[in-house]
Amino acid sequence: MSITTSAPIATIASLSAHEGQTVTLRGWLYNLRASGKLLFPIFRDGTGTIQGIVPKAAVPEAVFETLKNLTLESSLTVTGKVRADSRAPSGFELDVEDVQVIQKVPVETPFPIQLKEAGVDFLMEHRHLWVRTPRQSAILRVRATIMRAAAEYFDTNGFIRTDPPILTPNACEGTSELFEMDYFDDDKAYLTQSGQLYIEATALALGKVYSFGPTFRAEKSKTRRHLTEFWMIEPEVAFLELDGLLNLAEGFITHIVTTVLAHHRADLKVIGKDVEKLEAVITPGGFPRVSYDEAHAMLETAFAEGKIEAPHTYGHDFGSPDETYISSQFDKPVMIHRYPAAFKAFYMQPDPLDPTKALCVDVLAPEGYGEIIGGSQRIHDYNLLKSRIEQHDLPLAAFQWYLDLRKYGSVPHSGFGMGIERAVAWICGLDHVRETIPFARTLNRIYP
């Protein structure tokens, strides 16, 4: 059957501009309910879903029978009149007039993901099909906007994008958590865990830079916050010290949340996120800034009051339960700064007021989502950096080019990194980062 109307092609997301008009949608059958001589098909097209209304008496018999016998996820084009309906999730319904089936899913091999509960392992095994469901599609649309807004913030604030190599001869913080591969002539190379060292070089050439790309961690972690392959955006700025870095991170996060709220309230509703919690992030007043010592004191009090199960040992990093508790005490991201230098990376600048502390910051998302940004002011003194490399038992020869940056016109400079997937998990309110990326790579999964 062919479409006989010359109705304009539209998307479900654009239907508010076509109220009362006849349009053609191109998509798939997501669900179908029947009630006697009335059909209620739900169509999806990648931009959203909409319910169709098909009274048997209002359409040709062939159209009614075609839809009645159509299987889920069959591809089609459908023509109908857009009608406003406040009861509909999207605010509109489609009075179907005609349909053309492009490919019908065979009855004997139905779409594997039906409208019922399924286990995580099954869904991840069928991730290539799971992404078609409304919630997963909504998550990926929000992810795309987060990535666009992240780059947009730097692009519109004088930053130059400079992409570092994915293959590196050494690591930022040692090689224990890197994927090693054979390079030419028996050399070893590693998949990057961060572009930071390289964009420090471009920052001293261009002033304000950022990188945006995939990064890899061979950490054998099974937590809900870890992936082995993820996307990282990392700014680096010459002549910027820690306080300026905190301001940069706050403006950056605020821009991302503002952009998501401006474009994805309907998607956030589908996902199940309470948008009031995101609105609280962008209210005036700034993000709370808490020192490591103050955060430790919070945990001591919480343990004494029975609010957390285990005490935190001063001088150690915060674990996931610690971060979860601290961040849950605020309705905005909280910036924890000046951690003990002993367990931080070799390149972090010591605090001149207390050299046992590093001029660094971790930004913890509210609602217990933990760290989404980690950054620091970098050591800009040649001799200090050289001694720190040696103290960390890193190969000095591999870092000679990095030391050169402190030999030729060194200046104070700072930067941070934000993992896109952790930001998506927080903004969408997800339990696990595996839903934040089209195809998750974890300790036990590399298929599909």
Helices and strands as residue ranges (DSSP letters): E 9-10, G 12-18, E 22-35, E 38-44, E 49-55, G 56-58, H 61-68, E 75-84, E 92-103, H 120-125, H 127-130, H 134-155, E 160-161, E 167-168, E 180-182, G 184-186, E 188-191, H 196-206, E 208-216, E 229-238, H 242-263, H 265-271, H 275-281, E 289-291, H 292-304, H 320-328, E 334-337, G 341-343, E 350-351, E 354-358, E 360-365, E 370-378, H 382-391, G 396-399, H 400-404, E 413-419, H 420-428, G 433-435
